[in-house]
Amino acid sequence: MSLYNVHTGEWLRTVYWADGHYIREAVRDINWILRDHDTDEIRPMNAGVLDLLGMLRSRLDTSEPFLVVCGYRSPTTNARLYRENVGVAKHSFHIKGMAIDLRCEGRTT
């Protein structure tokens, strides 16, 4: 897993799964990078989302980091963004740690 948070400038390259198990320290570091950057609140991301990122990285066949635009979003941050009408769902999956907005250099959305 390779992540770069575009809001904080933080970078992480780690192995989060090995020998049939999640690596606790790596998952903790991933959750930190994916925290709500407005409030620094952390919520454990859904393991399926992390696995999906791993599969996506393999499918894209890239060593470039995912550029994280938004990972976890606190209810307070989500409500503010919803009020500002920036295309945010009122009950966003970001609040549940089940969504990540990202880009990958050299790839179109």
VEXMI-102179 format. One record per residue: x, y, z of N, C-alpha, C, O in turn; residue in one letter. Coordinates in steps of 0.1 Angstrom, whole numbers, padded with zeros to 4 digits, always signed. Example, Ala and Ser with C-alpha at 12.3 -4.5 7.8 and 13.67 -1.06 7.14 Angstrom:
BEGIN
+0132-0057+0078+0123-0045+0078+0132-0033+0078+0142-0033+0085a+0128-0022+0071+0137-0011+0071+0129+0000+0079+0134+0011+0080s
END
This chain:
BEGIN
+0009-0012+0000+0000+0000+0000+0009+0012+0000+0019+0013+0008m+0006+0021-0009+0013+0034-0010+0003+0045-0011-0005+0046-0020s+0003+0054-0001-0006+0065+0000+0001+0078+0002+0011+0079+0009l-0005+0089-0004+0000+0103-0002-0012+0111+0001-0021+0112-0008y-0013+0117+0012-0025+0126+0016-0022+0140+0010-0013+0147+0014n-0030+0144+0001-0028+0156-0006-0031+0169+0002-0026+0180-0001v-0038+0167+0014-0041+0178+0023-0030+0180+0033-0027+0191+0037h-0024+0169+0038-0014+0170+0049+0000+0168+0044+0010+0172+0051t+0002+0163+0032+0015+0161+0026+0022+0149+0032+0034+0146+0030g+0014+0141+0039+0020+0129+0045+0020+0117+0035+0011+0116+0027e+0030+0109+0037+0033+0098+0028+0034+0085+0035+0040+0085+0046w+0029+0074+0030+0030+0061+0037+0032+0050+0026+0025+0050+0016l+0042+0042+0028+0044+0030+0020+0045+0019+0030+0055+0019+0038r+0036+0009+0029+0037-0002+0039+0031-0015+0034+0024-0015+0024t+0033-0025+0040+0027-0038+0038+0017-0040+0049+0021-0040+0061v+0004-0041+0046-0006-0042+0057-0012-0056+0058-0019-0059+0068y-0008-0065+0050-0013-0079+0050-0001-0089+0047+0006-0087+0037w+0000-0099+0055+0011-0109+0053+0007-0121+0061+0002-0121+0072a+0011-0132+0055+0008-0146+0061-0006-0147+0066-0008-0153+0077d-0016-0142+0058-0030-0144+0062-0035-0135+0073-0046-0138+0078g-0028-0125+0076-0032-0116+0087-0029-0101+0083-0019-0098+0076h-0038-0092+0089-0035-0078+0088-0024-0075+0098-0023-0081+0109y-0015-0066+0094-0004-0062+0103-0009-0049+0110-0011-0038+0105i-0011-0051+0123-0018-0041+0132-0011-0027+0130-0018-0017+0129r+0002-0026+0131+0009-0014+0130+0007-0007+0117+0005+0005+0116e+0007-0015+0106+0005-0009+0093-0009-0004+0091-0011+0007+0086a-0019-0011+0096-0033-0007+0095-0035+0006+0104-0042+0015+0099v-0028+0007+0115-0029+0019+0123-0023+0031+0116-0029+0042+0116r-0012+0029+0109-0006+0040+0101-0015+0044+0089-0016+0055+0086d-0021+0034+0083-0030+0037+0072-0042+0045+0077-0046+0055+0070i-0048+0041+0088-0059+0049+0094-0055+0063+0097-0063+0072+0096n-0042+0065+0101-0038+0079+0104-0037+0087+0091-0042+0098+0091w-0032+0081+0081-0031+0089+0068-0045+0092+0063-0047+0102+0056i-0055+0083+0065-0068+0084+0060-0078+0091+0070-0090+0092+0068l-0072+0097+0081-0080+0104+0091-0087+0116+0085-0084+0121+0074r-0096+0122+0092-0103+0135+0089-0092+0145+0091-0089+0148+0102d-0087+0151+0080-0076+0161+0081-0080+0174+0087-0072+0182+0091h-0093+0177+0088-0098+0189+0094-0098+0188+0109-0096+0198+0116d-0101+0176+0114-0103+0175+0129-0092+0165+0135-0091+0164+0147t-0085+0158+0127-0075+0148+0131-0082+0136+0138-0075+0128+0144d-0095+0135+0136-0102+0123+0141-0099+0111+0132-0098+0112+0120e-0097+0099+0139-0094+0087+0132-0105+0077+0135-0111+0076+0145i-0109+0070+0124-0118+0059+0125-0112+0047+0117-0107+0049+0106r-0112+0035+0123-0107+0024+0115-0114+0023+0102-0126+0022+0101p-0106+0022+0091-0112+0020+0078-0117+0005+0077-0111-0004+0082m-0127+0003+0069-0132-0010+0067-0122-0018+0060-0116-0013+0050n-0119-0030+0065-0109-0039+0059-0111-0042+0044-0102-0043+0036a-0124-0043+0040-0127-0045+0026-0122-0034+0017-0118-0036+0006g-0123-0022+0022-0119-0010+0015-0104-0011+0013-0099-0008+0002v-0096-0014+0023-0082-0016+0022-0078-0027+0012-0069-0025+0004l-0085-0038+0013-0083-0049+0003-0086-0044-0011-0079-0048-0020d-0096-0037-0013-0100-0032-0026-0089-0023-0031-0085-0023-0043l-0083-0014-0023-0072-0006-0027-0060-0015-0031-0053-0012-0041l-0057-0025-0024-0047-0034-0028-0049-0041-0041-0040-0042-0050g-0062-0045-0044-0065-0051-0057-0064-0040-0068-0060-0044-0079m-0069-0028-0065-0068-0018-0075-0054-0014-0079-0051-0012-0091l-0045-0014-0069-0031-0011-0072-0025-0022-0081-0018-0019-0090r-0029-0034-0078-0024-0045-0087-0030-0044-0101-0023-0046-0111s-0043-0041-0101-0050-0040-0114-0044-0029-0123-0043-0030-0135r-0041-0018-0116-0035-0006-0124-0021-0009-0127-0015-0001-0135l-0015-0019-0121-0001-0022-0123+0008-0009-0122+0015-0006-0132d+0008-0003-0110+0015+0009-0108+0022+0009-0095+0018+0002-0085t+0034+0015-0094+0041+0017-0082+0038+0031-0076+0043+0034-0065s+0031+0039-0083+0028+0053-0079+0018+0052-0067+0010+0043-0066e+0020+0061-0057+0010+0061-0046-0004+0066-0050-0005+0073-0060p-0013+0061-0043-0027+0067-0044-0026+0081-0038-0021+0082-0027f-0032+0090-0045-0033+0104-0039-0046+0105-0032-0057+0105-0039l-0046+0105-0019-0058+0105-0011-0064+0119-0010-0057+0129-0005v-0076+0121-0015-0083+0134-0014-0091+0134-0001-0092+0144+0006v-0098+0122+0002-0106+0121+0014-0107+0107+0018-0111+0098+0010c-0104+0104+0030-0106+0091+0036-0118+0092+0046-0129+0094+0042g-0115+0089+0059-0125+0090+0069-0129+0105+0070-0121+0114+0068y-0142+0107+0072-0147+0121+0074-0156+0120+0086-0166+0113+0087r-0153+0129+0096-0161+0129+0108-0175+0134+0105-0177+0141+0095s-0185+0131+0113-0199+0136+0111-0199+0151+0110-0207+0157+0103p-0191+0158+0119-0191+0172+0119-0186+0178+0105-0192+0187+0100t-0175+0172+0101-0169+0177+0088-0179+0174+0076-0181+0182+0068t-0185+0162+0077-0194+0158+0066-0206+0168+0066-0210+0172+0055n-0211+0171+0078-0223+0180+0078-0219+0194+0073-0227+0200+0065a-0207+0199+0076-0203+0212+0071-0202+0211+0055-0206+0220+0049r-0195+0201+0050-0194+0200+0036-0207+0198+0029-0209+0203+0018l-0216+0191+0035-0230+0189+0030-0237+0203+0029-0243+0206+0019y-0236+0210+0039-0242+0224+0040-0236+0233+0029-0243+0241+0023r-0223+0231+0026-0217+0240+0017-0220+0235+0002-0215+0241-0007e-0227+0224+0001-0232+0219-0012-0220+0216-0022-0220+0221-0033n-0211+0208-0017-0199+0205-0025-0200+0190-0030-0190+0184-0032v-0213+0186-0032-0214+0172-0037-0212+0161-0027-0209+0150-0031g-0215+0164-0014-0213+0155-0004-0226+0149+0000-0236+0156+0002v-0226+0136+0002-0239+0129+0006-0241+0132+0021-0232+0132+0029a-0254+0134+0024-0257+0136+0038-0253+0125+0048-0248+0127+0059k-0254+0113+0043-0250+0101+0051-0239+0094+0044-0240+0082+0041h-0228+0101+0041-0217+0095+0033-0211+0083+0039-0210+0082+0052s-0206+0074+0031-0199+0062+0036-0185+0066+0041-0179+0058+0048f-0181+0078+0039-0168+0083+0045-0169+0083+0060-0160+0080+0067h-0181+0086+0065-0184+0087+0080-0182+0073+0086-0178+0072+0098i-0185+0063+0078-0184+0049+0084-0170+0043+0081-0168+0031+0084k-0161+0050+0075-0148+0044+0072-0149+0034+0060-0141+0025+0059g-0159+0037+0051-0161+0028+0040-0160+0034+0027-0165+0029+0017m-0153+0046+0026-0151+0052+0013-0138+0060+0013-0134+0066+0024a-0131+0061+0002-0119+0069+0000-0120+0075-0014-0123+0068-0024i-0118+0088-0014-0117+0095-0027-0102+0096-0030-0094+0101-0022d-0098+0092-0042-0084+0092-0045-0082+0093-0060-0091+0092-0068l-0069+0096-0063-0065+0097-0077-0052+0089-0078-0046+0085-0068r-0048+0086-0090-0035+0079-0093-0028+0087-0104-0034+0088-0115c-0016+0092-0102-0009+0099-0112-0008+0091-0125-0006+0079-0125e-0010+0098-0136-0010+0092-0149-0022+0084-0153-0022+0078-0164g-0032+0084-0145-0045+0077-0148-0056+0087-0148-0057+0095-0139r-0065+0085-0157-0077+0094-0157-0088+0087-0148-0087+0075-0146t-0097+0095-0143-0107+0090-0135-0117+0082-0143-0127+0076-0138t
END
